[in-house]
Amino acid sequence: MTFDAVTFDETAKAALGSIKDRGLAATPENYAVWYEYHSGENPNLTRAVDISISSNRDIDEALMGDLYGQFIGYEKQTEVVTDASAKLELVVDNVIDRMRTANDDAGQFGSALEEFSDGLGGEEEVEVHSLVSTILSETRKIEAQNNRLQDELDSYSNEVSKLREDLEFVRREARTDALTGLANRKYLDTFIGMAIRDAVESGESLTLLMADVDHFKNFNDTYGHQLGDQVLKVVANILAENSKGRDLAARYGGEEFCLVLPDTSLENAIIVANKMRERVATKKIVKKKTGEELRQITMSLGVSVFQYGEPASEFLGRADEALYWAKQNGRNLVGSEKDID
């Protein structure tokens, strides 16, 4: 095991120990706080925890939440806990495998000693028999200790796996729009940055669709927000159905949506946009209680293609201008950056 692995193992064990000693929940947030504290990589957090300890303040879930929000935050948690939990699980699994091997070796050694002991006889072999019995007894003790340790490590491994599951849930929640289930604006901005980087490196085309539900405010005012929310969900489902592979469908805000299309030309993106526009126009919105069919919903879209060297804001801006062009030219229409040129 390398020096770095040893350091990590000690820091991880210390973090889990602090959580257990204080009766805290083994959440990704709590683990991130204590891992940072014991690693010494976050001096401001370390100072705040030390002050709390020296003043005998209860280190409870409320304080942990304050420490996490003030000194770590979601992005740092993702970096710390994802990396640490992956390494920790690897370490635990490795130790468990070694313990099982040691148990097998101890068991085989004990069986060999028993056979040898049973084969001894006569007064001249009494001392040897006694020595073998002593060694056998100690071997069985070691085997029992190894079994107990292995049980503890199995439990430890389960806790780490649960930690990773909790982290994945937190990550999904932080990236997802609660109403539509699509990616939210925050993750959209992050994804566009990554998609631009990949496009620059690969030389592939990168296109962006911006979509807006036509006359949505009027629909909300007429039929109420609950039916308005249903309309947004319908549109979101159509965007999700038309995204594949590396694509990302997201809610930009309000009744606006985005679809990021890596490795897609402007012409193909316009085809995708028209398919979605036509699909939305065929949807019927019906009041469940009365069966009343409400007026048709439509959406307008704008399409832009990334130009190498431009900032993300200009890429988004052209799609927004193309969307505005579609709105100004009758709605239920797809506009592209060629139209605004």
N, C-alpha and C positions, 0 to 999 in steps of 0.2 A: 504494500500500500504506500503510495507516495505521500510526501509531506502535505500537499494540498488536500488530499483525501482524508488524512488524519485530522487536519484542521477543520475541515467541513464536518466530519463525523462528530468531533467534540462539540462544535458549535450547534449542530442539529440536536444532539442529545441534551445539551444545556437548555436550548429553547423549549424542547418538549418537557424537560424537567421543571422549568419555571412555570409552564402552563399547568402541569399536574400538581405541583406544590401549592399553588394558589387557588386550586379548584376552578380554574377557568375552562371554558369550552375550547375544544381543539379545532378552532375555526382558522381559515387561511389568514384572516386579519390578525388574530392573536399570535399565530405562528410567525407572521412577518415581523411584528413588533419585537418579539423576543429574539428572533434570529438576528435582526439588525442590532439589538442591544448587545447580545453576546459576541457578535462579530466585531463590534467596535467601529463599524464603518459609518455609523450615523451619530457623530458626537453630540448633536443637539438632542436627539432622542435619548441617548445614554445619560446625558446630564439631567433631563427631565425625569427619567425613571429613578436615577440615584437620589434626586431630591425627594421624590415621593417615598422612597424606601427609608431615607434618613429621617423624614418627618413622620414616619409611622402611618402614612396614609394608606387606606385600604386600596389595594390594586385590584379593582373589580372590573366588571365588563364595561361600565360607564367610562372609567378612566382609560381602559384599553381602546375604546372607541375614539376618545379624544386624542390619544397618542397616535393612533393610526391615521386619523383624519389630518392631524397637524403635521406629522413628520414623514408619512409614507404616501398614502393615497393609492388609487387603483393601479396606475401604471407601474409604480414601484413594487406593489404587491405582486403583480403579474410576473415581473422579472424575478423577484426574490423567491416567491413560493413555487413557481413553475420549475425554476432551476434547482432549488433546494430539495423539493419533494421528489423530483426525478432522481437526483443523486442519492438521496436518502433511501429511497426504495431499492436502488441498485445495491447500496451498501448492505442493507438489511437482508436482501435476497442472497447476496454473496455469503454473508455470515451464516445464514440458515443452512445453505448448502454445505459449508464447511463443518457446521455442527452435526449435520446428518452423517457426513463422512466420518467424523470423529466417533460418533455413536456406533456406527457400523464396525469401525476398527476396534473400539473398546469391547463391543459384544463378541466379536470373533476372538479377540485375545482372551476374554473371560471364558469362552467355551473351550478354547485350547487348554487353558489352565485347569479347568474342571476335568477334562479327559486325562490330563497328565496326573492330577491329584488322585483320581480314581484308580489309576494304574500302579500307584505306589503301594508297597507292602513290606512288612518286616520291620524289626526294631531299628536296623541300620538306616532306614529311610524316614524315621520319625521326624528328625529335624528338617529334612527337605520338605516333607509333607506339611509341617507347620509353617514354613516359609512361604510355600505355594498358597496355602490357605490365607495367609495374611495379604499377599499380593492380590489374590482373587477378591478378597473383601474390599480392598482399596479400589480395585478396578470397578467393582459394582457401585461403589460410592461415586466415583467419577462419572460413571454411566448415568446414574440417577441425577447428578447435578447437571450433566449435559442435557438430559431430558427436560428438566425444569427450565433451563436457560432457553432451550429451543421453543418451549411453550410460550415463554415471555417474548421471544423474538417473533414468533408467529403473530402474537397479539400486536406487537409493535408494527409489524408489516401491514396488518389490517388497518391500523390507525393511519398509517401513511397513505394507504390506498384511499381511505375515506377522505383524507385531507385533499388529495388530488381531485376526487369527485366534487368536493365542495368548491374547490377553486374553479373547476370547469363550469359549475353552475353560476358562480359569481361572474365569471368572464362572459358567459352567454347573456346573463341579465344586464350587464353593463353595456353590451353591444346592441341590445335588441330594443326596438320600439314596442312598448307595452300593448298598444292597441292593435297594430297590424301584424306583429311578429316579424317584420322586416328589420334590417339593420337600421340603427338610429343615425342621427346626423353626425354625432361624434365619431362613430366608427366609420361612417362614409368618408369623412375627411381623412382619416388615417389610411383607409383603403385606397383612396385616390392617389395619395402620396406614394404608396407602395406600388400601385399599378403604373404610375408614371416612371418610377425607377426601373421597373421590369421592362417597360416598353423601350426606354432609352438603351438599356443593356442588350435587349434582343433585337431591336429594330422593327418590332411588330407595331401594327396600328393599334390605337386605343381610342375608343369612341365613348361618348356619354349621351344618354337620353335624359332629358328633364321633362316630366309630365305634370299636368295640372288639370284637376277636374273642373269642367266648365260650369260656370254659374253655381258653384258649390255653396256660397253664402246664401244665395236665394233659396236653394234646396233646403238648407238648414233652417232658415227662417220660416219656410213654409211647412215643413214636415217634422221639425224637431231634431235635436242633436243625436238621439238614439238611432234614427234612420240615417242621419248623416254619417254616423260612425259605421253603419252597415255598408254604406257606399264606399267608404275608405277601405274597408276590409275586402270588398269585392275587387276593387282596383288593385289592392296589394296582392291578392291571390293571382290575378292575371299577370302582374309583373313577376311574381315568383315562378309561375308556370313557364314564363319565357326567358328565365335565366338558367344557365347551365354551366357546368365546369367551373371556370374561374370568374364567372360573372358575379356581380353583386347588385341585388335589388335593395333599395333603402327608402325610408321615408325622410324627405328633405325637411319637412315642416308643414303643419297645417294640411292642406289638400295637395301639396306638391310631393312628387316622388322622383327618384333617380334610378337609372339602371346603367351600371358601368360595364362596358363590354371590351375586355382585353382581346387582342388578336382579331379585331373585327373592323372592316373597312367602313367608310362613311355610307357607301351605297347599301351594304348589308344591314347596317344599323337602321337606316331609313325603312328597309323592308320589315325589320323586327318591330319598329315603332308603329308602322301602319297595321301590322297584324294585331298588336295590342289595342290600338285605337278602334279597330273594327270589332274586336272581341268585346270591349267595354260597351260599345253602342248596341250590341245584341242583348245585353243583360237586362232583365226585368226586375225592378224593385217592387216588392209587394208587401203591403201591411199584413202581418200575420193574423191579427185579430179580425179584420174586416175582409181580407182578401182583395182589397182595393189595389189596383195596379197604378203605381205612381209614374210620373213622367220619365221619359228616357234620360239616361245620363250619358254624357260624352266626355272625352278628354282631348286636350291639345298637347302636342309634344314638340320639343326642340332637340336637334341633334348637332353635336360638334365632334370634331376629331382633334386629337392632341397634336400640337405643333412642337417639334423638338426645340427645347430651350426656353419655352414660355413657362410662366408660373401657373400653378393650379388654378388660381383665381381667374386668369384669362380663359383657360379651358372651360371652366364653369360658366364664366360670363357669356361666352359665345353661345352655349347651349341655352342659357336663359334668354338671350336676345332672340334666338331662333324660336323659342317658345312664345315670346311676346309677339313676334311676327305672325305666328299661327293664330294667336288670339285676335290680333288686329285684322286678320284676313278671313274671318268667319267662324273660327273655332272648329272643333272636331276635325283637326287638320294637323299634319306633320310639317314643321318647318326645319330647315337645316342652315348651317352657316353659309351655304351657297346662296340662300334666299336673302340673307341680310347683307351679303356682299353686293 
